[in-house]
Amino acid sequence: MTDFQKSDTVFRFKFDTEVRAFDADGGEHRFTPECHVSYSVCYKSSPINQEFQFEGRVTQLKTFFDRLEAGHVDGKPLHIANPEKSSFDIISFVEFQGLSTPQIQGRLRHKNVVITGCPHPNINFDEVGLRALSPLSRKISIQGTNSTSSINRHITHTMYVDHSTRGTGGLIPVIVTGHMQDLLENATPHGKILNGLDFPMWKDTQWDRSPYATDMVAWDYLHGNPHCGTATAPYPTGHVRWGLAGTAHAVSMFHIDSDGFATFVQVMHGKKLWAVYRPSPTLPLSDANVFLLSDFFLLDRVPPTAQFGMEAVVLRPGDLL
């Protein structure tokens, strides 16, 4: 695994178009995406080379937000304009607490549930907040993209911790090794755009004993049985609960979470735009072929012939998806 490069000069690029997205309550959030490339201070990167580097990311994100806007009704997302047809089911924490287990499972069976107003600790993106995930000196995995094109001759490294470089096969995610301190040091308007991965959450959370959580139900029924651990074995929280930390403008493109199993995410600080596919009437997502045909699905961009819609919601501190 390649090590994180600390000594690179960073060139930040701001898109010329403002984009927008909406939270669970219909609040509009406008922002201008940014990306960056990194190159050695001993070399100069020409405007032509920089333009090449950004071309893939600009096209990728423009297509993404165009697809989101195409699914709006009268300028509003479906979870506000037409909740019945939306892939998101919005409910307050107080209302959610009043639901029975069968009612919760019934809602989860059909939609992505977003619970608003959840209790959460007051965490900031600083030394104290990041220490809740990991010691600042610990080695961590950081997500970036790979650039191997011959046109990239002005740049010394072939792997960059950024979300803008483009390789011969497109925008290909790669993982490099860095430290939690690197996230903190780059959390500035001129730093690298970093996405820290895989911080095991060893402590139980308020959700671990939820009666609607099928992983906990399965654990309760199976542990102590042959090949399932001893009856006193603790629940493997660190293997199934992860924390994430990213600087502003970090992007993770399309993927299937948790090997196709259900997942949840709760924002503790900042904001996170979460997008989901809306299945095509002719090719439901339950059909594995939707992920095997390049005309319908690609990991690094939206194909022109894609037959799915997209929805997104801005997650804020206190929102749980």
Secondary structure by P-SEA (a helix, b strand, c coil): cccccccbbbbbbbbccccccccccbbbbbbbbbbbbbbbccccccaaaaaaaaaaaaaaaaaaaaaaaaaccccccccccccccccbbbbcaaaaaaccaaaaaaaaaccbbbbcccccccccccaaaaaacccccbbbbbbbbbbbccccccccccccccccccccccbbbbbbbbcaaaaaaacccccccccccccccccccccccccccaaaaaaaacccccccccccccccccccbbbbbbccccccccccccccccbbbbbccbbbbbbbbccccccccccccccccccccccccccccccbbbbbbbbcccccc
